[in-house]
Amino acid sequence: MRKFNNMYEYKSTAVKLITCNKLEQVKLKNFSTPKEFFVAFEKACHGYQAAGGTLDEDEKLRMMINALPPSHSYIADCIDFVPAAERTVEYVKQKIN
C-alpha cells in the first residue's frame, strides 16, 4: 500500500508542475481581449488547485501581474500604494479593462 501511495504522490507532483507551468504561460498578450485572458487565467488557476497546488490571493495576484505586458507595468508600480485589503485580482482586472 505504501508503494502505491508513493507512486500517487509522485504523479500528483508531476501534475502540479505541469499545471503550474500552464498557469505561468497564460499571458495577456496571447489573447485578443482581456475577458479571454481572465477566463484562461482563472481556468489555469483552478486546474493548478485541482491538482493539489495551493494558490492564495497574494500568489494569484503576483501571477496575474507577471502575465501582463510591459505596457501595463504601471499596475505593478502602483500596487504597493493600494490598501492591502484592496490588492486583489479583481483590482487588477478593473485596471486592465
DSSP file (Angstrom, degrees, kcal/mol; ACC not computed):
  #  RESIDUE AA STRUCTURE BP1 BP2  ACC     N-H-->O    O-->H-N    N-H-->O    O-->H-N    TCO  KAPPA ALPHA  PHI   PSI    X-CA   Y-CA   Z-CA
    1    1 A M     >        0   0    0      0, 0.0     4,-2.3     0, 0.0     5,-0.2   0.000 360.0 360.0 360.0 -39.9    0.0    0.0    0.0
    2    2 A R  H  >  +     0   0    0      1,-0.2     4,-2.5     2,-0.2     5,-0.2   0.896 360.0  53.3 -61.9 -40.3    2.9    2.4    0.8
    3    3 A K  H  > S+     0   0    0      1,-0.2     4,-2.1     2,-0.2    -1,-0.2   0.908 108.9  49.6 -61.9 -41.5    4.4    1.8   -2.6
    4    4 A F  H  > S+     0   0    0      2,-0.2     4,-2.3     1,-0.2    -2,-0.2   0.916 110.3  50.3 -62.8 -44.1    1.1    2.8   -4.2
    5    5 A N  H  X S+     0   0    0     -4,-2.3     4,-2.5     1,-0.2    -2,-0.2   0.906 110.1  50.2 -61.1 -42.5    0.8    5.9   -2.1
    6    6 A N  H  X S+     0   0    0     -4,-2.5     4,-1.9     1,-0.2    -1,-0.2   0.895 110.3  50.0 -63.0 -39.8    4.3    7.0   -3.1
    7    7 A M  H  X S+     0   0    0     -4,-2.1     4,-2.1     2,-0.2    -2,-0.2   0.907 111.3  48.8 -65.6 -41.4    3.6    6.4   -6.7
    8    8 A Y  H  X S+     0   0    0     -4,-2.3     4,-2.6     1,-0.2    -2,-0.2   0.909 110.0  51.3 -64.8 -43.0    0.4    8.5   -6.4
    9    9 A E  H  X S+     0   0    0     -4,-2.5     4,-2.1     2,-0.2    -1,-0.2   0.882 108.6  52.0 -62.8 -37.8    2.2   11.3   -4.7
   10   10 A Y  H  X S+     0   0    0     -4,-1.9     4,-2.2     2,-0.2    -1,-0.2   0.929 111.3  46.5 -63.4 -45.4    4.9   11.4   -7.4
   11   11 A K  H  X S+     0   0    0     -4,-2.1     4,-2.7     1,-0.2    -2,-0.2   0.905 110.1  54.0 -63.5 -40.6    2.2   11.6  -10.1
   12   12 A S  H  X S+     0   0    0     -4,-2.6     4,-2.4     1,-0.2    -1,-0.2   0.900 108.2  49.6 -60.9 -40.9    0.5   14.4   -8.1
   13   13 A T  H  X S+     0   0    0     -4,-2.1     4,-2.3     2,-0.2    -1,-0.2   0.907 110.8  49.9 -64.1 -41.9    3.7   16.3   -8.0
   14   14 A A  H  X S+     0   0    0     -4,-2.2     4,-2.3     2,-0.2    -2,-0.2   0.912 111.2  48.7 -63.3 -42.4    4.1   15.9  -11.7
   15   15 A V  H  X S+     0   0    0     -4,-2.7     4,-2.8     1,-0.2     5,-0.2   0.899 110.0  52.2 -65.5 -40.3    0.6   17.1  -12.4
   16   16 A K  H  X S+     0   0    0     -4,-2.4     4,-2.4    35,-0.2    -1,-0.2   0.920 110.1  48.7 -61.0 -43.0    1.1   20.1  -10.1
   17   17 A L  H  X S+     0   0    0     -4,-2.3     4,-2.2     2,-0.2    -2,-0.2   0.910 112.6  47.7 -63.5 -42.3    4.3   21.0  -12.0
   18   18 A I  H  X S+     0   0    0     -4,-2.3     4,-2.1     2,-0.2    -2,-0.2   0.934 114.7  44.9 -65.1 -46.3    2.5   20.7  -15.4
   19   19 A T  H  X S+     0   0    0     -4,-2.8     4,-2.0     2,-0.2    29,-0.2   0.850 112.0  52.5 -69.7 -32.6   -0.5   22.8  -14.3
   20   20 A C  H  X S+     0   0    0     -4,-2.4     4,-2.2    -5,-0.2    -1,-0.2   0.907 109.2  50.2 -65.9 -41.4    1.8   25.4  -12.6
   21   21 A N  H  X S+     0   0    0     -4,-2.2     4,-1.2     2,-0.2    -2,-0.2   0.899 108.9  51.7 -62.7 -41.1    3.7   25.7  -15.9
   22   22 A K  H  X S+     0   0    0     -4,-2.1     4,-0.6     1,-0.2     3,-0.3   0.901 109.3  50.9 -62.0 -40.3    0.4   26.1  -17.8
   23   23 A L  H >< S+     0   0    0     -4,-2.0     3,-1.0     1,-0.2    -2,-0.2   0.907 108.4  51.1 -63.0 -42.5   -0.6   28.9  -15.4
   24   24 A E  H 3< S+     0   0    0     -4,-2.2    -1,-0.2     1,-0.2    -2,-0.2   0.727 105.6  57.5 -68.4 -21.2    2.8   30.7  -15.9
   25   25 A Q  H 3< S+     0   0    0     -4,-1.2     2,-0.7    -3,-0.3    -1,-0.2   0.591  78.2 103.3 -86.2 -11.0    2.3   30.5  -19.7
   26   26 A V    <<  +     0   0    0     -3,-1.0     2,-0.4    -4,-0.6     3,-0.0  -0.639  51.7 172.0 -75.2 113.1   -1.0   32.4  -19.6
   27   27 A K    >   -     0   0    0     -2,-0.7     3,-1.6     1,-0.1    41,-0.2  -0.963  41.2-131.0-126.9 140.9   -0.1   35.9  -20.8
   28   28 A L  G >  S+     0   0    0     39,-2.3     3,-1.9    -2,-0.4    40,-0.1   0.862 105.6  63.9 -56.3 -38.7   -2.4   38.8  -21.7
   29   29 A K  G 3  S+     0   0    0     38,-0.5    -1,-0.3     1,-0.3    39,-0.1   0.689  93.5  63.4 -62.9 -17.6   -0.6   39.4  -25.0
   30   30 A N  G <  S+     0   0    0     -3,-1.6     2,-0.3     2,-0.0    -1,-0.3   0.415  96.3  69.4 -87.7   2.6   -1.7   36.0  -26.2
   31   31 A F  S <  S-     0   0    0     -3,-1.9     4,-0.0    -4,-0.1     6,-0.0  -0.909  72.3-139.9-124.4 149.1   -5.4   36.9  -26.1
   32   32 A S  S    S+     0   0    0     -2,-0.3    -1,-0.1     1,-0.1     3,-0.1   0.751  89.8  27.4 -79.7 -22.7   -7.4   39.2  -28.3
   33   33 A T  S  > S-     0   0    0      1,-0.1     4,-1.7    -5,-0.0     3,-0.2  -0.973  74.9-124.2-135.7 152.9   -9.5   40.5  -25.3
   34   34 A P  H  > S+     0   0    0      0, 0.0     4,-2.8     0, 0.0     5,-0.2   0.864 111.8  60.8 -59.6 -34.7   -8.9   40.9  -21.6
   35   35 A K  H  > S+     0   0    0      1,-0.2     4,-2.3     2,-0.2     5,-0.2   0.919 103.5  48.7 -60.4 -43.5  -12.0   38.8  -21.0
   36   36 A E  H  > S+     0   0    0      1,-0.2     4,-2.3     2,-0.2    -1,-0.2   0.896 111.5  50.8 -62.0 -39.8  -10.5   35.9  -22.8
   37   37 A F  H  X S+     0   0    0     -4,-1.7     4,-2.9     2,-0.2    -2,-0.2   0.931 109.1  50.3 -61.8 -46.4   -7.3   36.3  -20.7
   38   38 A F  H  X S+     0   0    0     -4,-2.8     4,-2.7     1,-0.2     5,-0.2   0.897 110.9  49.2 -61.2 -41.2   -9.3   36.4  -17.5
   39   39 A V  H  X S+     0   0    0     -4,-2.3     4,-2.4     2,-0.2    -1,-0.2   0.939 114.3  44.7 -63.4 -47.1  -11.2   33.2  -18.4
   40   40 A A  H  X S+     0   0    0     -4,-2.3     4,-2.4     2,-0.2    -2,-0.2   0.888 113.5  51.1 -65.2 -39.1   -8.0   31.4  -19.3
   41   41 A F  H  X S+     0   0    0     -4,-2.9     4,-2.4     2,-0.2    -2,-0.2   0.939 112.2  45.5 -63.8 -47.5   -6.2   32.6  -16.2
   42   42 A E  H  X S+     0   0    0     -4,-2.7     4,-2.7     1,-0.2    -2,-0.2   0.894 112.4  52.0 -63.3 -39.6   -9.0   31.5  -13.9
   43   43 A K  H  X S+     0   0    0     -4,-2.4     4,-2.3    -5,-0.2    -1,-0.2   0.918 110.8  47.4 -62.7 -43.4   -9.1   28.1  -15.6
   44   44 A A  H  X S+     0   0    0     -4,-2.4     4,-2.2     2,-0.2   -21,-0.2   0.883 111.5  51.3 -65.9 -38.0   -5.4   27.7  -15.2
   45   45 A C  H  X S+     0   0    0     -4,-2.4     4,-2.4     2,-0.2    -2,-0.2   0.932 111.4  47.0 -63.0 -45.6   -5.7   28.7  -11.5
   46   46 A H  H  X S+     0   0    0     -4,-2.7     4,-2.7     1,-0.2    -2,-0.2   0.883 110.6  52.9 -64.5 -38.1   -8.5   26.2  -10.9
   47   47 A G  H  X S+     0   0    0     -4,-2.3     4,-1.4     2,-0.2    -1,-0.2   0.910 109.9  48.0 -62.6 -42.4   -6.5   23.5  -12.8
   48   48 A Y  H  <>S+     0   0    0     -4,-2.2     5,-2.4   -29,-0.2    -2,-0.2   0.919 114.1  46.3 -64.5 -43.6   -3.5   24.1  -10.5
   49   49 A Q  H ><5S+     0   0    0     -4,-2.4     3,-1.6     1,-0.2    -2,-0.2   0.884 109.2  54.7 -67.1 -38.0   -5.6   24.0   -7.4
   50   50 A A  H 3<5S+     0   0    0     -4,-2.7    -1,-0.2     1,-0.3    -2,-0.2   0.798 103.2  57.3 -64.3 -28.1   -7.4   20.8   -8.6
   51   51 A A  T 3<5S-     0   0    0     -4,-1.4    -1,-0.3    -5,-0.2   -35,-0.2   0.484 131.6 -94.6 -80.6  -2.3   -4.0   19.2   -9.0
   52   52 A G  T < 5S+     0   0    0     -3,-1.6    -3,-0.2     1,-0.3    -2,-0.1   0.443  79.9 139.4 105.2   1.1   -3.3   19.9   -5.3
   53   53 A G      < -     0   0    0     -5,-2.4     2,-0.4    -6,-0.2    -1,-0.3  -0.441  47.1-132.1 -76.1 152.0   -1.5   23.2   -5.6
   54   54 A T        +     0   0    0     -2,-0.1     2,-0.3     2,-0.0    -1,-0.0  -0.891  25.1 176.2-107.2 138.0   -2.1   26.0   -3.2
   55   55 A L        -     0   0    0     -2,-0.4     2,-0.1     4,-0.0    -6,-0.0  -0.830   7.6-169.7-144.1  96.6   -2.7   29.5   -4.5
   56   56 A D     >  -     0   0    0     -2,-0.3     4,-2.6     1,-0.1     5,-0.2  -0.306  42.3 -95.6 -81.7 174.2   -3.5   32.2   -2.1
   57   57 A E  H  > S+     0   0    0      1,-0.2     4,-2.4     2,-0.2     5,-0.2   0.866 123.6  51.9 -60.7 -39.3   -4.7   35.7   -3.1
   58   58 A D  H  > S+     0   0    0      2,-0.2     4,-2.3     1,-0.2    -1,-0.2   0.911 112.2  45.3 -64.5 -42.3   -1.2   37.2   -2.9
   59   59 A E  H  > S+     0   0    0      2,-0.2     4,-2.5     1,-0.2    -2,-0.2   0.902 113.2  50.3 -67.6 -40.9    0.3   34.5   -5.1
   60   60 A K  H  X S+     0   0    0     -4,-2.6     4,-2.2     2,-0.2    -2,-0.2   0.901 110.8  49.9 -63.6 -40.7   -2.6   34.7   -7.6
   61   61 A L  H  X S+     0   0    0     -4,-2.4     4,-2.5    -5,-0.2    -2,-0.2   0.919 110.7  49.6 -62.6 -45.0   -2.2   38.5   -7.7
   62   62 A R  H  X S+     0   0    0     -4,-2.3     4,-2.2     1,-0.2    -2,-0.2   0.902 110.2  50.8 -61.1 -41.9    1.6   38.1   -8.4
   63   63 A M  H  X S+     0   0    0     -4,-2.5     4,-0.9     2,-0.2    -1,-0.2   0.900 111.1  48.2 -64.0 -40.5    0.9   35.6  -11.1
   64   64 A M  H >< S+     0   0    0     -4,-2.2     3,-0.6     2,-0.2     4,-0.4   0.921 110.5  50.2 -68.0 -42.6   -1.5   37.9  -12.8
   65   65 A I  H >< S+     0   0    0     -4,-2.5     3,-1.3     1,-0.2    -1,-0.2   0.896 109.0  52.7 -61.9 -39.3    0.8   40.9  -12.6
   66   66 A N  H 3< S+     0   0    0     -4,-2.2    -1,-0.2     1,-0.2    -2,-0.2   0.728 102.5  60.4 -67.2 -20.6    3.6   38.8  -14.2
   67   67 A A  T << S+     0   0    0     -4,-0.9   -39,-2.3    -3,-0.6   -38,-0.5   0.529  87.0  98.8 -83.3  -6.0    1.2   37.8  -17.0
   68   68 A L  S <  S-     0   0    0     -3,-1.3    -3,-0.0    -4,-0.4     5,-0.0  -0.526  75.7-118.0 -84.9 149.0    0.9   41.5  -18.1
   69   69 A P    >   -     0   0    0      0, 0.0     3,-2.2     0, 0.0    -1,-0.1  -0.326  35.8 -97.4 -76.1 166.5    2.8   43.1  -20.9
   70   70 A P  G >  S+     0   0    0      0, 0.0     3,-1.9     0, 0.0     4,-0.2   0.773 120.0  70.1 -55.9 -27.7    5.2   46.0  -20.3
   71   71 A S  G 3  S+     0   0    0      1,-0.3     3,-0.2     2,-0.1    -3,-0.0   0.680 100.6  47.6 -66.3 -14.8    2.5   48.4  -21.4
   72   72 A H  G X> S+     0   0    0     -3,-2.2     3,-1.7     1,-0.1     4,-0.6   0.125  74.7 114.7-107.9  18.7    0.7   47.6  -18.1
   73   73 A S  H <>  +     0   0    0     -3,-1.9     4,-2.1     1,-0.3     3,-0.2   0.742  61.2  75.1 -63.9 -21.8    3.8   47.9  -15.9
   74   74 A Y  H 3> S+     0   0    0     -3,-0.2     4,-2.0     1,-0.2    -1,-0.3   0.805  88.8  60.1 -60.2 -27.6    2.2   50.9  -14.1
   75   75 A I  H <> S+     0   0    0     -3,-1.7     4,-1.2     2,-0.2    -1,-0.2   0.935 107.3  43.7 -65.9 -45.2   -0.1   48.4  -12.3
   76   76 A A  H  < S+     0   0    0     -4,-0.6     4,-0.4    -3,-0.2    -2,-0.2   0.871 112.8  54.3 -65.6 -36.3    2.9   46.7  -10.7
   77   77 A D  H  < S+     0   0    0     -4,-2.1     3,-0.3     1,-0.2    -1,-0.2   0.858 117.0  34.2 -66.5 -35.6    4.4   50.0   -9.9
   78   78 A C  H >< S+     0   0    0     -4,-2.0     3,-1.6     1,-0.2     4,-0.5   0.516  89.5  93.9-100.5  -4.4    1.4   51.4   -8.1
   79   79 A I  G >< S+     0   0    0     -4,-1.2     3,-1.1     1,-0.3    -1,-0.2   0.814  80.5  60.1 -60.5 -30.8    0.1   48.2   -6.4
   80   80 A D  G 3  S+     0   0    0     -4,-0.4    -1,-0.3    -3,-0.3    -2,-0.1   0.713  99.8  57.1 -70.4 -18.7    2.0   48.9   -3.2
   81   81 A F  G <  S+     0   0    0     -3,-1.6    -1,-0.2    -4,-0.1    -2,-0.2   0.553  87.3  93.5 -87.9  -8.0    0.2   52.1   -2.8
   82   82 A V  S <  S-     0   0    0     -3,-1.1     5,-0.1    -4,-0.5    -3,-0.0  -0.670  93.6 -97.8 -82.5 136.8   -3.2   50.4   -2.8
   83   83 A P    >>  -     0   0    0      0, 0.0     3,-2.0     0, 0.0     4,-0.7  -0.251  34.4-116.2 -54.1 142.7   -4.5   49.5    0.6
   84   84 A A  G >4 S+     0   0    0      1,-0.3     3,-0.9     2,-0.2    -2,-0.1   0.828 113.7  57.3 -53.4 -38.2   -3.8   45.8    1.5
   85   85 A A  G 34 S+     0   0    0      1,-0.2    -1,-0.3     3,-0.0    -3,-0.0   0.741 108.6  47.4 -67.2 -21.6   -7.5   44.9    1.6
   86   86 A E  G <4 S+     0   0    0     -3,-2.0     2,-1.8     1,-0.1    -1,-0.2   0.477  80.4 105.1 -98.8  -4.3   -7.9   46.1   -2.0
   87   87 A R    <<  +     0   0    0     -3,-0.9     2,-0.3    -4,-0.7   -26,-0.1  -0.578  55.6 130.0 -78.8  85.2   -4.9   44.4   -3.5
   88   88 A T  S  > S-     0   0    0     -2,-1.8     4,-1.6     1,-0.1     5,-0.1  -0.826  75.6-105.9-133.4 169.5   -6.7   41.7   -5.3
   89   89 A V  H  > S+     0   0    0     -2,-0.3     4,-2.6     1,-0.2     5,-0.2   0.868 120.6  59.0 -62.6 -37.2   -7.0   40.1   -8.7
   90   90 A E  H  > S+     0   0    0      1,-0.2     4,-2.2     2,-0.2    -1,-0.2   0.880 101.8  53.7 -61.9 -37.8  -10.3   41.9   -9.1
   91   91 A Y  H  > S+     0   0    0      2,-0.2     4,-1.7     1,-0.2    -1,-0.2   0.926 110.3  46.5 -60.7 -45.2   -8.5   45.2   -8.7
   92   92 A V  H  X S+     0   0    0     -4,-1.6     4,-1.9     1,-0.2    -2,-0.2   0.897 109.1  55.0 -65.7 -40.2   -6.0   44.3  -11.4
   93   93 A K  H  X S+     0   0    0     -4,-2.6     4,-2.0     1,-0.2    -1,-0.2   0.914 106.8  51.3 -58.6 -42.5   -8.9   43.2  -13.7
   94   94 A Q  H  < S+     0   0    0     -4,-2.2    -1,-0.2     1,-0.2    -2,-0.2   0.894 109.7  49.8 -62.6 -39.5  -10.6   46.6  -13.2
   95   95 A K  H  < S+     0   0    0     -4,-1.7    -1,-0.2     1,-0.2    -2,-0.2   0.822 110.5  49.9 -69.9 -31.0   -7.3   48.4  -14.2
   96   96 A I  H  <        0   0    0     -4,-1.9    -1,-0.2     1,-0.2    -2,-0.2   0.862 360.0 360.0 -76.6 -36.6   -6.9   46.3  -17.3
   97   97 A N     <        0   0    0     -4,-2.0    -1,-0.2    -5,-0.2    -2,-0.2   0.500 360.0 360.0 -70.7 360.0  -10.4   46.8  -18.6
